[in-house]
């Protein structure tokens, strides 16, 4: 189960730089996670100041 980024995202970019497989990129509204690349490590969730990345 990959992680997804909720609408709580404030587009700070912390998660993008924390992702070891570069599965996170800036989307139209907020950052997004490519579920086919995500390895479910949780690095994004532990780095996010607002807790936007959550398991799908």
Helices and strands as residue ranges (DSSP letters): E 3-5, H 14-18, E 24-26, E 31-33, H 43-47, E 53-55
